[in-house]
Amino acid sequence: MSKTTIPTGGIANDAIDSQHYTDGSIDTAHIGDNQVTAAKATGLGISVADQWRVNTGATFTSGNNNDDITANWERNDQDFAGIGSALTESSGVFTFPSTGIYLVQAEFSFTNRESSTNRSINSCGLRIQFDSGDDTFTTRAEQRTGSNNTGAEAEFNASCQAIIDVTDVSNQFFKINVEHVNNMKFLGDTNLQKSGITVIRLGDT
């Protein structure tokens, strides 16, 4: 059986495929699918995915105001398994489990029926507010919605999202805030995502 030997001087430069090896690396087209081990793949894919919701709706009766959603938050527990460590929440303020670039999505359902006879909501804004470490929450995303139909019950929703660079989990937080004209009522549910948030870590900071 014949065999190939490598010359004493090494392989000539012109024998190397310059298209794939000029920088000393090998492109993915030349790596077998079964050669990528778990150790080599560390850091790829989503490492944190979490979902929370408000399990009970609430009415804010002060008009032309801003209100934080501070109560009745719960982590999704219906056919759900998050990825990685969960967020933590205290009085509506959320803490990230690790540093990184995060996608924060909020979606809330509202109704113009504050009581059996009062239907006066006509405008509200859903906000994601982030404290970057200076003890001040600043709006990073907002979506406005509303209804001018005060004669019949109506439901409407708003959603917004922000990509946030989290570099310090001890001092950076976010919360959900609603700005509204007239009284405002949002809807909650303990069995499905009626009003809540979804948070996904996209990558390293």
N, C-alpha and C positions, 0 to 999 in steps of 0.2 A: 504494500500500500504506500502510495506516495505521500509525502508530507511537505508542508511549506515552512520555510525557515525565515526568520527576520534577519536582514543583513546587519552586520556589525555596526554600521553607521545609522541604523534605525530606518524608519519608513520615510521615504521621500515626501516632501510637502505636497508635491503634485499628485501623490497617491491618495491624499485625503480629500474627501468631498467638501470643498470649500463652502458650499451652500449651507451646510449643517454644522460645521465644526470650527469655523474661523475664530470664534470667541472662546474656544476651549470647552463649550458646553454641548449637550446633546438635546435636540429638540424632542418634543413629545411624540412625534411621528415615529421616532426610532426607539421608543421604550415600549416593551411588551405590556399588555394590560395587566398581566399577573405579576409584574415586577415592582409595582408600586405598593409598598407595605404601609400598614397603619401608621408606623412611625414617620414615614416620609410624607404622609398625607395630613399630619397634624397641622391645624390652623386653617384647613379648608372647610368650606360649608358653613352653615348657621350654627353658632354655639349657644345662642340665647334666643328663645321665642316664648313670649308670655302673653296672657290675655286676662283682663279684668273687666268687671261690669258692675253697674249699680243695680242692686237687687230690688230696690223699692223706689218708686218715683217720689218727687217732692215738688212743692210749690213755693216759689219765692214771691212774697207779696209786696215787696218794695219796688216801685217802678223806677225806670231810668237809673239802673244800678248795675254793679258788677258783683257776682256771687261765685265763690268757689264751691265745687262739688266736694264736700268734706265728709259725707256720711254714707253708710250702706254700701261700701265697696266690698266686693268679694272676688276671689280668683275663680275663673271658669272651672267648674267641676262636672261638666256634662260631656262625656266622651272626649275628654281633653287630657293630653299629656304634654306639658311644655318641654322645651329643649333647654338644657342647662339649668342654672340656678334661677329662682324666681325673683321678681321685683319684690320689694317690701313697701308697705303703705302705712301711713299714720296721718289721720285726719285729712285725707285727700292728697297728701304729699307723697310722691313716689320716689324711691331710691333705686338706682341701678345696681345690679349685682356685680358688675365689673366694668372696667373702662372699655371704651370702644366707640365706634360710629354706630348710632342707633337710629332706626326708623320708628317714630312714634306716630300712631294713627289713632284718631278719636272719632267716634260716630255716636250721635245722640238723637233720640226721637223726642219730639215735643208735641204738646197738644194745646189748643187754644181754649180748652175747657178747664177752667180753674175750679169751678163748682157747677152745680146743676143749672145755674142760671147765668153765670158770669163767663163770657167768652170775649176777652178783650186783648189777648196777645196779638201784636201785629209785627213785632220784630225782635229777633234775638241773635246773638253771635256766639258761636262755640269757639273756644280758644285753648291752645296748648301754650302754657307759660313755663319758662325754664329759668332756674336760678343757676347762673354760671359760676357761682362761688362768691358773689358779693352781697349775699343776703337780700337780693332784689329779684323778684320774678318779672320777667319780660316776655311779652307775647311773641312767640315764634311762628305761630300759624293761627289763622282765623277763617271761619266760614260763616256767613250770615244767612239766615232763613227767616220765614215768618208767614203769617196769614192775615189777610184783611177781612176774612169772612167771620164776622162776629155773630151771625145769625144761626150758624150751624157748627156742630163739632167737627174739627179737622185735625189731622195729624200731619206733621211735617218733620223733616230731619235735616241735620247738617253734619258734614264730615270734614276733617282737615288732617293734614299730616306734616311732620317736620323731620328732617334729618339732623341729628344733634351729635356733636363731638363731645363725648364724656371723658374727661381726663382725670377727674378726682371724685370718686364715688362718695367720699365723706362730706363733700361740700357742694355738690351739684345735684339738683333735684328738679322734678317737674310736677305740675298740677293741671287740672282742668278747670276752666273758668267760663262762666256764661255772662255775657253782657245783654241786658234786655230793656225794652221799653214796655211799660205797663207790667202787670204781674206775669209770671212765667211758671210753667209747669213742664217738667220733663218726665218721661216714662221709664220705669225700671222693670226688670224681670229677673228672677233667680234661676230660670231654666233655659234662657237663651240670651243672645247678645242684642238687647234692645237699646241700651245706652252703655257704652264702655270704650275700652282702649285695647289696642294690640301693639306690642312692642317687639321688634326684631333687631338683634345685633347683626349689622352688616359686615363688620370687619374691625381690624385693629385701628386705634387712634393714631 
